Amino acid sequence: MKGLNWTAIAIGIAVSVAFWVAGVVLSMVMPMRDADSSMMAVMLVYRVLGFGGRLATGFAAGWFAGTRGALHGALAGLGAAIAGWLLSFGLMAVMNGPGGIGMGGLEYWALQLGWSLVGIGLAALAGHLATTSLFRKPV
């Protein structure tokens, strides 16, 4: 696509990967005393980091692109979703072996797609905001 700043999109994806790593590290160091409450805490951490990561992804892409922030943010959000899936499957394979990757059924993929679309929307919104006068001085 002509006129896109692929470096800005890549920076946005890198920001998302950093949030993914932070989520993995936090989930591994959180104490698992009571399985139910600990799992709820892990899921809360994942959601907060996921939403925050997508906002930061889109903002970084829009900021570095300087124009067409929503498009740059959305593309960075899409790349971040794909990177997150690949990293998660890779981590599951390392931790559980190749046979331990649970792909789930239709419900699993519908949930993944739904959350990914929410993340792409958040990234597009943040990318747009990064190019507005709220965060940039008019030239």
MOGIKA-V913206 format. One record per pair of residues at least 24 apart in sequence whose ideal C-beta (glycine too) atoms are under 6 Angstrom apart, sorted by the first residue. I is the first residue (numbers start at 0). J is the second residue. Records with the same first field share a line. If there is no record, write none. Layout:
I->J ; J
This chain:
4->64
7->60 ; 63 ; 64 ; 71
8->60 ; 71 ; 74 ; 75
10->59 ; 63
11->56 ; 59 ; 60 ; 75
12->75 ; 78 ; 79 ; 82
14->55 ; 56 ; 59
15->52 ; 56 ; 79
16->82
18->48 ; 52
19->83 ; 86
22->48
53->118 ; 121 ; 122
54->121 ; 125
56->122
57->122 ; 125 ; 126
58->125 ; 129
60->126
61->126 ; 129 ; 130
62->129
68->126 ; 127 ; 129 ; 130
69->123 ; 126 ; 127
71->126
72->122 ; 123 ; 125 ; 126
73->119 ; 123
75->122
76->118 ; 119 ; 122
77->119
80->115 ; 118
